[in-house]
Amino acid sequence: MSGKRRRPLRTLIIVLVVLGVLLVGADRAAEAFAENRLATTAAQEAAQYDVKAADTSVEIGGFGFLPQVARERFDSITMTMQDPTIESVPAEDLVVTMNSVHVPRALLTGGDGPIVVDTADVRIRVSPSTLTRFAAVEGLSLRTVDGKLEAQLKVLGAEASVTVRPQVVSGGRIQLIADKLPGDVPAAVRRAVDRLLARGIRLPRLPFGASLKEISVQDQSVVITATAADLKLRG
């Protein structure tokens, strides 16, 4: 008799497990569709800032996809563009982490609607040669040596190499702060180097209207960090 009682319970457990698997599968399928839809929207918006990439992907964060759809707000959405170009200048990657993203359900089912992002963190990784192109200083070449940025300059018929620290200054510009040049460098060359580096670097317009906050050297790359708030993306 006890065996007969256990069979319905066991059957119920099996049914619940199967339903759970189906729900998880449906959740993941819907999430994949939404990520593709959002990736298309984000890439179109980035193109407005002359930022393009062959591959753009989106990953939805937060706990539970369908509950976030129901409330039309996602905790975080991360967009990654591999090998993008910014105003036709190549970068290594572009990662935008969007926080508290309001997405209308209609957009995820093929309809239209604006996406509103409370805040976004933008990270652009470029090579030293790309930063050199942004600088547009004749005779300047940048490279990384032992995790530091080194500037090589040709001025007044002489060549000079100096370690520099990139630093964000007012107006969204980047200034290269030079360490001491070797003692055998002529004073005239020193002054010319200081004058060239003092020009600073003005970056192209950053995607999503982000404001430059920090620049650093990581391994062989230069990492540019920016932030944005109250974004509206056209769905």
Secondary structure, 3 states (H helix, E strand, C coil): CHHHHHHHHHHHHHHHHHHHHHHHHHHHHHHHHHHHHHHHHHHHHHHCCCEECCEEEEEECCCCHHHHHHHCEEEEEEEEEECCEECCEECCEEEEEEEEEECCHHHHCCCCCCEEEEEEEEEEEECHHHHHHHHCCCCEEEEEECCEEEEEEEECCEEEEEEEEEEEEHHHEEEEEECCCCCCCCHHHHHHHHHHHHCCEECCCCHHHCEEEEEEEECCEEEEEEEEEEEEECC
